[in-house]
């Protein structure tokens, strides 16, 4: 059980970066990102994802607008300038870490 919690904590950062990546490519919404993350092996419920999106918006990485789709209100997210610069910084850090993680695996 403790291992599962550690995995969730570890992968939470990956999920946020994935969200920023897709928001940088275009507008996103909750159900779409749940489906996209599922393709990559993450199984998030709306009760897990939406608080992440709200926190990311609160920190200024994302902004949202409400839109009516098929009679329901959908919150559409897009990346902010802060989100873009944060994603850029994270990409540089990831490149460095990736190199370090796999430098001895190429033998």
RAJONOR-V692839 format. One record per residue. N is the residue number from 1. RES is the residue in one small letter. PHI is phi in whole degrees, -180 to 180 (NA if undefined). PSI is psi in radians with two decimals (none if undefined). OMEGA is omega in whole degrees, -180 to 180 (999 if undefined). Layout:
N,RES,PHI,PSI,OMEGA  N,RES,PHI,PSI,OMEGA
This chain:
1,x,NA,-0.74,179  2,x,-64,-0.64,178  3,x,-61,-0.74,-180  4,x,-62,-0.71,178  5,x,-64,-0.74,178  6,x,-61,-0.78,179  7,x,-59,-0.78,-179  8,x,-62,-0.78,179  9,x,-64,-0.73,-179  10,x,-65,-0.82,-175  11,x,-79,-0.23,180  12,x,-59,-0.69,177  13,x,-65,-0.67,177  14,x,-62,-0.72,-179  15,x,-62,-0.79,180  16,x,-63,-0.72,178  17,x,-66,-0.66,177  18,x,-62,-0.74,178  19,x,-62,-0.83,179  20,x,-61,-0.72,180  21,x,-58,-0.87,-178  22,x,-70,-0.61,177  23,x,-66,-0.53,177  24,x,-71,-0.49,-180  25,x,-82,-0.42,-179  26,x,169,3.11,-178  27,x,-69,2.50,-179  28,x,-130,2.86,173  29,x,-143,2.85,-170  30,x,-52,-0.94,-177  31,x,-63,-0.65,178  32,x,-64,-0.77,-178  33,x,-69,-0.59,175  34,x,-60,-0.79,179  35,x,-64,-0.77,179  36,x,-63,-0.80,180  37,x,-65,-0.59,178  38,x,-62,-0.63,177  39,x,-59,-0.45,-178  40,x,-102,0.19,175  41,x,93,0.07,177  42,x,-95,2.26,-179  43,x,-114,1.54,-178  44,x,-103,2.44,174  45,x,-90,2.82,174  46,x,-56,-0.60,180  47,x,-67,-0.33,175  48,x,-94,-0.77,-175  49,x,-70,-0.82,-173  50,x,-62,-0.67,174  51,x,-63,-0.60,177  52,x,-63,-0.84,179  53,x,-61,-0.74,180  54,x,-65,-0.71,178  55,x,-66,-0.70,179  56,x,-65,-0.62,176  57,x,-69,-0.74,179  58,x,-61,-0.55,179  59,x,-84,-0.11,176  60,x,92,0.17,180  61,x,-81,-0.53,-179  62,x,-128,2.75,169  63,x,-131,2.72,-177  64,x,-136,2.75,174  65,x,-136,2.55,176  66,x,-88,2.44,180  67,x,-140,2.44,178  68,x,-89,2.14,180  69,x,-128,2.06,-179  70,x,52,0.73,177  71,x,79,0.02,180  72,x,-117,2.61,178  73,x,-82,2.21,177  74,x,-120,2.37,177  75,x,-94,2.10,-179  76,x,-103,2.23,-177  77,x,-106,2.52,172  78,x,-137,2.78,-177  79,x,-80,2.62,177  80,x,-101,2.97,174  81,x,-57,-0.68,177  82,x,-64,-0.73,178  83,x,-62,-0.72,178  84,x,-63,-0.79,-179  85,x,-69,-0.61,177  86,x,-65,-0.74,178  87,x,-62,-0.74,179  88,x,-61,-0.81,177  89,x,-61,-0.75,-179  90,x,-64,-0.69,179  91,x,-60,-0.74,178  92,x,-64,-0.75,179  93,x,-65,-0.69,-180  94,x,-66,-0.73,178  95,x,-58,-0.79,-180  96,x,-64,-0.82,-180  97,x,-65,-0.74,180  98,x,-57,-0.82,178  99,x,-59,-0.74,-180  100,x,-69,-0.75,-179  101,x,-63,-0.58,-172  102,x,-113,0.15,-177  103,x,-64,-0.54,-178  104,x,-98,-0.11,-178  105,x,-81,-0.23,-174  106,x,-84,0.10,-178  107,x,-80,none,999
